[in-house]
Amino acid sequence: MLFGFVDFAKARLAAAFASLGLPSGIFWLYFSGSILLVVGLVKILKDELSQMRGLDKIMPFGRLFLAIPLAVFGTEHLTNTADIANIVPRWLPAHEFWVYLVGIALIAAALSITVQIQSPLAATLLGAMLFSFVLLIHIPNIIAHPGNRFFWAVGLRDTAFSGGALAYAGSHGRTVPALVTVGRFFVAIPALFFGVEHFLHPEFAPGVPLEKIIPVWVPGRLPWAYLAGTVLVAAGVALIANKKARMAATCLGVMILLLVLFVYLPVLVASPTDIVSLNYFVDTLLFSGAALVLADALRDRTAAG
């Protein structure tokens, strides 16, 4: 009965926004992301930014870059349920139930991390949930198709997202250094893999090297790829070795943010109703957020020591 009501409501909203020339599914993704952006900016500008100095001023935005994509993806679970249900492992019953549950969990985690209410708990559960996707969905895909580099990239991408959430959880509330260490490796290993991929396949969009080709009208296509590859490899090595780890995570987060602004944002502006372009935009923003949250966690850990 609940699912029937949700489907009915989505159909009515789709008709309403179609009459305005705006697909309802896209509208709600922008809406949820915009709400998180406004709420997060108000809190950061009012309570936190004045206390930061130098490059540290970017650190509070790391959790915002983490939260906005979570809200967008969570909303997408509620508006594009049928397609996402196809990703759920076949052996699990009630596929749509799990999609709705994950969507609600992502939105709740995004709100909690943004306003910092029960955020360590939310981040811990978020990190565990994202890593469960790696174990239950991505690793079986990699085992079934070991030569498919995109399966590797997607699995490592979610590992990095999990690492960012765990690093945040480990540095807030009751500090748990082990979570920060796990987060460091969870971000470092994907960064190293992604960096190598950028040199092997520079034609693909930089940041998280998935299947999107950089549009021909984007200036500096190859330089962006090689710059991203260099920073990713250097950051990955530094994080694994735990040498200048905080600086490495900061540089990684800033570089990925530059890709968001100068590569993915123009692509999104050119096709604002293309859900694939929006997904790539928030996907890369989430990677930036994971790196910056890790950098902030490493600072807190150094200060504590």
Number of C-alpha atoms within 10 A of each C-alpha: 6 7 11 9 10 13 15 12 11 17 13 13 16 18 14 14 15 12 11 9 9 14 16 21 19 21 13 17 23 18 14 20 20 15 14 24 17 11 14 24 17 13 15 18 12 10 10 14 17 10 8 12 9 6 9 16 14 16 23 22 23 26 27 26 29 28 31 29 28 27 29 27 23 25 26 23 24 23 23 16 19 13 13 17 18 12 11 18 13 10 7 8 10 11 18 19 13 17 24 22 13 20 23 18 19 25 22 19 28 29 24 18 24 25 18 16 12 14 22 24 19 24 24 20 18 26 25 16 17 21 22 15 17 21 14 12 16 21 18 15 17 19 12 11 13 13 10 12 15 15 21 21 21 20 23 24 27 24 27 28 27 29 32 36 33 33 35 34 29 28 24 17 12 9 18 16 17 13 21 25 20 17 29 29 19 26 29 30 22 24 30 22 19 26 27 18 23 26 16 12 15 21 19 20 23 30 31 25 25 19 12 14 14 20 13 9 9 14 12 10 19 19 11 24 24 19 15 27 25 17 21 31 23 18 31 27 18 19 25 17 12 16 12 11 22 25 17 24 29 25 20 28 29 19 19 26 22 18 21 25 14 14 22 27 19 16 21 19 12 11 13 15 16 13 15 12 20 22 18 21 21 24 25 23 27 29 29 32 31 33 36 34 32 33 29 24 29 25 18 17 17 10 8 9 6
